[in-house]
Amino acid sequence: MKSAKAKTVRKPVIKKGSQTNLKDPVGVYCRVRPLSFPDQECCVEVINSTTLQLHTPEGYRLNRNGDYKETQYSFKRVFGTHTTQKELFDVVANPLVDDLIHGKNGLLFTYGVTGSGKTYTMTGSPGSGGLLPRCLNMIFNSIGSFQAKRYVFKSNDRNSMEIQCEVDALLERQKREALPIPKTPSSKRQADPEFADMINVQEFCKAEEVDEDSVYGVFVSYIEIYNNYIYDLLEEVQFDPIKPKWNGCSTPMRNAESVLPQSKTLREDKNHNMYVAGCTEVEVKSTEEAFEVFWRGQKKRRIANTHLNRESSRSHSVFSIKLVQAPLDADGDNVLQEKEQITISQLSLVDLAGSERTNRTKAEGNRLREAGNINQSLMTLRTCMEVLRENQTYGTNKMVPYRDSKLTHLFKNYFDGEGKVRMIVCVNPKAEDYEESLQVMRFAEVTQEVEVARPVDKVICGLTPGRRYRNLPRGGPVGDEPLVPEVILQSFPPLPPCKLLDINDEETLPKLADTLEKRHHLRQLMTEDLNKKCLAFKALLKEFDNSLSNKENYVQEKLNERE
């Protein structure tokens, strides 16, 4: 195996047009779901593609004694009740996935009242996949043929990645395949009939200008924030028959999925980015595999039946897609074994639990406590946005209370650092949600005035482009074209008749053997000649590469002297 370390690595350069001091506002979009029943009173009207208006319901007017006003709210884009999942994805999520593939971070979250369509927007339904499966589909459509082999990239406990050579990756694959599958009560999972329909996205979508001289790895994680505690939804809790969990019951629980999971802690890495310590990161190689991992975690997420929503999310969920990219070496054969050349980008898809008023949900006991924690975390999120807006508008330096909630603390680096942030405000137009919708609209107004640093273009390793295909023959095989051209086949001696004349035939087989020997000898000569030409051409390419490197270094030195 060749060493994957390049012999000549030029000084990294930044793409032209990189900016580090520009900021963009948080992109806030609005999606209006259809009414559940056509005879319901509606309080939301879509005025145009960027504006909607809230109409005061009749009952609310009577209670206010005429003290009310009709208010219009503007968004980057308003999606009406007939908007398809594809239309929403193309406008909101497609640019975030494109940025992810080009080494930039992104955060997308849905916000709204309970029952406003947040989970449908993010996950979708059978036959109508949401933003999450469409993001996965676009990622693997774009990098499918450029993926690194499994275990070439390894995540560590410091929120970064390690590179292994292909030999070590192969050994780890063999080692893991040899491990017995643990026999736990939760290992027998039946295929969900909804699964295939959600990921069966008919429209093909991929990113443009994917770096073909790099290899990619995709890692996913899935957590929930419940009662201000963080839980890993992908963590495999093993059942211990010696020390079973009792959980206050008279008999021990035998279902491993019922064992209470341990909460996780937030930590800060060396780049001051927040991450969940000990969180499971799963390497995935296809949309199907990634969504299967998501679906496995989704079954563990806490939902409950409330007065307003039969399947109300009782926690905030965060599905993170981490894309790892590393350049190929100068020969284009192996991954460059230099950790500083790794680019890690992350897209976090957040389905926030719905804000709700306890007098409407009729919540009691645990449901009441859950609602209180949900509303408190959403209030902290709103407070953070207000302080950020005030600091940016008036030049003040107030401390943003990120640490008051696990939700805001986890995403502080998106607002303090760089990366695109997008929010989809989901609205149920029924009159009963009018007061809650007013609060949602006010939060949206504040959020879209907050600015986030624009992502910078990634660093280029400095190696010559086109390395991946350097060792392939010019005009190589594509599709069903023959691997060997007809001209080469005609250079070999034709095969003699192979049919035996009778049982005593002693001429046919010797003639065939002699012809095959000649063809084999000719093939060896042609192979040797081809190898010599390939080596000579490779030497020319390396000479050109070194010459180009010297010239670029010379130009860089002159530019540095001028500065």
N, C-alpha and C positions, 0 to 999 in steps of 0.2 A: 504493500500500500504506500502510495506517495505521501509525503508530508503535505498537510493541507496549508502550511504556512507559506505565504507568497515570498518570492525572492526579492521582489521590488515593490514596495508600497510607497506611493508618492504621498506627499504631505496633503492631508485632507483639505478640501476646499468647500466653500459654501456656495450653493446655487445662487445665481444672480437674482436679485429682487428680494432677497431675504430682509425681513423687517423684524425688529425686536421691540419697537416702541409704539406700535399701532394697536388700537383696541377696537373691538366690535361689540355692539350691544347683544345681550342675550336674545336669541330668536324665540319669540313667543307666538304660538299658533293656537287657533281655537277650532275645535271640532264639535259640532252639534249633532247629537244622536236623535233618531226619530222617536216620536212619542210611542209609548207602549200601546195606547188605545187611541183611535182617531177622534173620539169625542172628548178627550182630555183638554182642559184649558191650557193654552200655550202662552208662555211669557217671554219667548225669545224670537226675534225676527232678524234674519240675515239681510242686511241692507245691500252690501256688495261684497266683493272678494276680500276686502280687508276690514269691514265694519259690521258690527251687529248691534242691535238695540234691545234692551230689557224693558218690557212693558209691565207696568204694575198690575197685578191681578185684582179682580173686583173685591174680593174679601179684604185684601190688604189696604185698598183705598178707603173702605169704610172704617177700618180700625184707625187709620191715620187722619181721619176727618179732612180729607182732601190735601193733606200736607205731603205731597210726593212729587217726583219729577221723572220724566222719561230720560234715560241716559244712554248715550251711544258709546261704544268702546271699540278702539282700533287695535288691530293685530297685524303681524307681518302677513298673515293669510288666514282667512276664515273658510272652513270646510263645512258645507251644508250637509243636510241629512242624506243626500244621495251620493256623497263622496265614497268612492271605492277605496279599498285598502291599498291598491296599487298607486292611485293618485296621491294619497297621503304619503306613501313611502317615497315616491319620486321627488316630492318637494322637500320633505323634512329629513328623512333618514339617508337617502342616497348620497348627499354630499358628505355626511358624517362617515359613511363607510369608505367613500373615496379618500377622505382625509386619513382614515385609519390605515389604509393600504399604503399611503404615502408617508407614514410615520408620525401622524398627529393624533392627539387625544380628542375624545369627544364624550359628552354627557347628554343623554336624552331622557327626560322624565315626563310622565303623565300626571296631571294634577286635576282634581275636581271633587265634587260631592259624591258620596256613595251612590252607586248605580248610574253614573254618568257615562260609562263606557270606557273606562281607563284600561281595564284588563283586556277587553275585546280589541281595543286599539293596539295594545302592545303584543298580545299573544294571538288573537284571532279566534276563529271558530272553524269547525270542519268545513272544508271547501272555500274558506276565506281567511287565509293565513295573514297574521298581523305583521307588525314591524319587525319583531324579533326573528321569525323564520325567514323573512325576506332579506334581512341583513346578513344572516348566515349564508343564504343562497348566493348573494352577490359576492361575498368574500371568497367562497370556494370556487365560484365561476371564474374569478379573477386570478387566483393563485394556484388553482388545482394542479397544473403541470409543473409548478415550481416549488412544491412543498418538499421540505427536508424529510428524510426518513425518520420514523418514530424514534425518540430518545436522543436524537442529535442535539436537541435543546433540552435542558433540564432546569426546572424551576428550583429555587432555593428558598430558605426561610427569611431572606433579607429583601424580598420584593424585587429580585433581579433574576437573570438567567445565566446559565453556564453552557459552554459549547463542548460537545464530545466529538472525537473523530468517529468515522463510520465504523471502525473496528470495535471501539468501545460501545457504540450504540447498538451494533449487532449483538454483542455479548449480553448487553442488558435486555434486549428483546428476547433472546433465547432463555435468559434466566427467568424473566417474568412469565414467559409462555410455559415454562416447566413447573411453575408454582401451582399447587392444587387450588382449585376454586373453593373458597371457604363455604361450608355448608351451614348457612344460617337460615332461620325461618323466613327471612325477607328475600332470599335469593330466588324464590320461585315467583317470577313476575309474569303476568299475562300481558300479551300485546294489547295495547289500547287501540280500539277501532278508530278513534279520532286522530291518532298519531299521523298516519300517512296522509290524510286529507289536509292537515294543517301545513305540512311541509311541501305539499305538491303544488308549488308555485309555477303556474303556466308560463309567465313572462320571463324571458331570459334577460339578465342584467349583469353587467360586469364593469369594473373600473377601467379607465383608459390609462395608457402609459405606465403599465406595471413594469418595475425594474426586472428584466429578464436575467440579469447577472447576479441575482440574489436568490437565496432559498428562504422559505417561510415556514413558520410553525404557528399553530393556533391553539391557545389554551383558554378554557372557559372555567368560570367559577360562579357559584350561585349562593347568595346569602339572603337572610331576612332579618329585619330589625323589628323585634317584637317586645313591647313594653320597655323600650330603650335598651334592650340587650341584643347582641348580634349572634346569630346562629348560622352554622354552615349547613346548608340544605343538601350538600353532596357528601357529607361525612357519613361513612359507614359505621354504624354503631353495632359492635359485635355483642351477641348475647352470651353471657357468662353463666353456665349452668351451676357453677359452684357458688357464685354470689349473685343470685337473681335480684332484680329490682322489685321493691315492694310498693313504693309510691303510695303508701297509706292504705293499700288494699289488704284484704285478709288472705289472699293467695298471691304468689309471685306472678308477675307478668311473663308470658312466654313469647310475646311478639317483640322482636328486636326493634321494630320501628316505633314501639311504644316506650322504649327506654328514653328517659329524658336526656336530651343532648346537652353538652356543656357550652356555655356562652363563650364567645371569642373576644379578644381585646384588640384595640386599635393601636398601631405603632407608626412611627415615622421613620422612613428610610434615610439613607445618606443624602438624598436629593430633596429631602423635606416633603416627600409625598406620603400621604397617609395610606395605610393598607391594613387588612385584617390578618393578624398573626395566626399562623397555623391553618389558614383556609385551604381547602382542597382545590387544586388546579388540575384539570383533566385535559390532556392533549387529545385533540380530535382531528380527524382527517376528512370529514365530509359533513354536509348539512344534516344528513340522517343521524350520524353519530352524535353531533353536537346537540341536536334537538332531543334526542333520546336522553342525553344527560340532563338537559333542562327539564324534560318531562318527569324524570325520576325525582328531581328536586321539587318540582311543582306539586307532586302528590304529598309532600311533607309540609307544604306551606299551610299556615293557619288560616282557615276560613270559618265563618259561622253564619247561621241564619239569624238575621235581625229583622226588625219590623219594616225596614226600608229595602233590604236586599237579601234574597234567599241565600246567596253565596257571597257574603261580604268579606273582603280581605281584612284580616285583623292585624296585618303587619305590612311594612314596606319591604318590597323585594328588589334586589339588585343583581341582575345577570350581567357579568362582565366578560367581554371578549378581548383577550390579550393577543396581539399579533407580534411575533418575534421575527425579525429580519436580519440576515447576515449575508455579506457579499461572498461570492466565490473567489478563490485564489487566482493568481495571475494566469495559471494554466486553464482555468475554468472547469477543473475536475472535482475539486473538493471545497468544503466550506472553509473560509479563512479563519484560522484558529487564533483570533485576537478578540478578546472580550470587549475591548473599547469600540470595536466596529459594530457591535450589536445595536440595533434600533428596536426599542420596545414601545409600542403604541397601544392604547386601550380605549375601548368604547364601552361605556356603562349604560345599560338600559334599565331604567328605574320605574317600577310600577308602585306609585305611592298609594297607601291606604286612603280611603275616602274620608274627608272631613264630615262630621255629622253632629247633630244636636241630640243630646240624650233624651230630651223631652219628646222627640219624634221617634227615636229608635226603641223607646221603652226598655232601655238597657238596664240590667241589674247584675250585681255580683261581678263575675269576671268580665262580662261584656262591658259593664260600666267602667271598670278599670282599664280595659283595652281602649275604649273610646277616649278616655281621658288622656292616655299616653299618646294615642294617635294625634289628637288635637293639639297636645302640648308640643310634639315634635314639629307639626306643621306650623304652629305659631312661632317656634324658634326659627324655622326656615324663613318665615315672613320677616321676622325681626332682623335676621342677618341681611336680607335683601334691602331692607330700609336703611340700615346702617351703612351698607356698601354704597347705596345711592347717595346718601348724605355726604359721605367722605369724598366721593368722586365729584359731586356737584359743587360742594362748598369748600373743598380742600381741607376738611377737618381730618382728624386722625383718631377717631373713636375706635375702640376695640370691638371687633366683630365677634359676637358671642357664639362662635362655632362650637365650643366645647359644651354648651348647654344641652346638646342633643347628639346622639351617635350619628344620626342622619347627616346633619350639617358638618360635624367634625370629619366624617369620612370623605366628604366632597369639598373640603376647604381648598385643596390645591387646585381644583378646577376654577374657582373664582379668584384665588390669589395668584395662581400660576398662569398657565396658558392652555388653550384648547377651546373648541366650540362648545357652547352650551345651548341646548334647545329644549323648550318646554311646550308640551301640548296640553292646553286647557280643555278638558272635556266637560260638556254642558248638557244636562238633561233639561229640555225646554218646558217641562211640566210646571204648572203654577206653584205646586207645593214646594218646589226647590228654589223659589224666587229669592228668599232672604240669604240662603247659603250661596246662591249663584252671585249675588251682589258682592259678598266677601271674596269669592274667587276672582271676580273681575277686578276688584281693587288690588288684590295681590298681583294679578297679571300686569296691571298698570305699573306697579312699582318695579317688578322684575325686568320688564323690557327697557327700563332706564338704566339698568346696571350694565357696565361694560367689562368685558373680559379680554385679556391680552390675546392678540392674534397669534396663532401658531407659526413658528418659524419653519423655513424649509430645512429638510434634514441635511446632514453632512454627507458628502460623497466621499467614498473611500479613496478615490484617485486612481484606480486601476482602469485600464483600457476597456471601453464598452465592447460588447460582443463576445465576451470570453466564453459564455456557455456554449456557443455554437462553433467555436474556433476549431475544435477537433473533429467536427462532423464533416463529411464529404460535401463539396459544393453541389447544390441541387440534389440533396439527399432524398431518400424515399419519403413519400407523402401518401397517406391513405393506403389504397390497394395497389399502388404501382409496384412492379417487380423489384426485388432487392438487388438483382444482378442484371445489368443491361444486356440486351441481346448481342451487342458487338463483342462483349467479353466471352459469352457462351460460344460464339462462332469461332473463337480462337482455339478451342480445344479440338482434338481429333474426334471425329464422330464415332459413336459406339457401333461395333459390328453386330450382326444378327446374333441374338442370344438364344434362339430356339435350338435345342438339341435335335440332331437328325435321327439318332437311334441310341440304343443303350450302350453301343460301343463307340460313340462319337468321342474322339480324343483331340479334335481341332478347335471346336467352338469355345470351350472354356479357357484354354491357353491364350487364344486370340483376345478374348475379353479381358483376361488378366493383364496381358501386355498393353492393351489400349488404356486400361485404367491406371497402370503404372506411369505411362507417358503423360496422361492428364494430370496425375498427382504431382509429377516432377515439374510440369509447366506451371501448375498452380503455385508451387513453392517459389519458383523464379519470379512470377508476377507479384507474389506477396512481398518478397524481399525488395523488389524494385519499388513497390508502392511505399513500403516502410521508409526506404531511403529518401524518397521524395517528400514524405510527410515530415521526416526529421529536418530536412533542409528547409521546408516551408515554415516549420515551427521555429527554427533558428532565426529565419528572417523576421518573423513576427516579434520574437523576443528582442531582436536588435532594434526593430522599429519602436517597440514599447519602451525600451531603455532610452532611445533617442528622444522620444516624445516626453518622457519623464524628465530628462535633463533640461529640455527646453522649457517645460512648464515651471520647473524649480528656478531656472534662470529668470523667467518673467516674474515669478513671485518675489524673488529677491529684489529685483529692480523696483517692483511696486512697493515693497516694504521700505526700501531706501528713500523713495519719493515721499512716502508718508512720514 
